[in-house]
């Protein structure tokens, strides 16, 4: 009888190899005199705790001519930084410092106690005595009952990400200023925030943490409302070759439901990946935690690049409004008809 394969052992070995490779890159970067810094990302929290997000990195120097918001920035630069695994990071919230440890990919994702007023509040992070990096966390007030969770790729930004070659081109080669927003989506999200003051906005994406700075600039440049970023870390784990983007979204949706059980979420996604199935399962399990679902339909050209559309379930009997259109204007109109957005 032949022995069963042991994929877990092989993948564990690959994960160790990845860590050793990054450790080697870190030693070389330090030998050149470079020192770690913290890339701090927007987080969220309640009036009693905050979820702080960031990454400890050694960032290669950028030539002076490439600096500035409107400089030409190729995608590969986002992946040239060296993650500092298990870095000791100091997080300061409202004058109180906390010592936290990054994971093996340098990612900081931790919950810390804090008593803060609702709205955006400052947080600073530093590593190995580096200059503190400031970011913000959005504190959700106790009375808030509405929130927004939005996918990024092909929902707010046209990327056609599911096709591997196109994904590689968009991530590593394309100038960040060549990325285009989905028409009308910024207006849609801004309208949702305006109609529901104090609501948290969560951008939940399968994209890598490497592209977080690029994503922040994109959202700011195209006037999307600010929000927390929940991205993932590419590469092998202890039990698989690559992290599951679908699992990443599912776990964070469930986490948001546990953290804010009184909030009803507006869920936005597209039909180019698994958003419809994911939102269907979540709505079935937590019907009281969903205000409405909006699925952006890819155009025929985008669907070809993405390798086709996923099948959209029948939501005629859904207990929440479920709408779909090719752009933000069409979705906004349907949400207004459903009473999710106030009609002008």
Secondary structure by P-SEA (a helix, b strand, c coil): ccccccaaaaaaaaaaaaaaaaaaaaaaaaaabbbbbbbbbbbbbcccccbbbbbbcccccccccccccccccccccccccccccccbbbbbcccbbbbbbbccccbbbbbbbbbccccbbbbbbbccccccccbbbbbbcccccbbbbbbccccccccccccaaaaaaacccccccccccccaaaaaaaaaaaacccbbbbbcccccccaaaaaaaaaaaacccbbbbbbbbbccccccccccaaaaaaaaaaaaaaacccbbbbbbbcccccaaaaaaaaaaaccccccbbbbbbbcaaaaaaaccccccccccccccbbbbcccaaaaaaaaaaacccccc
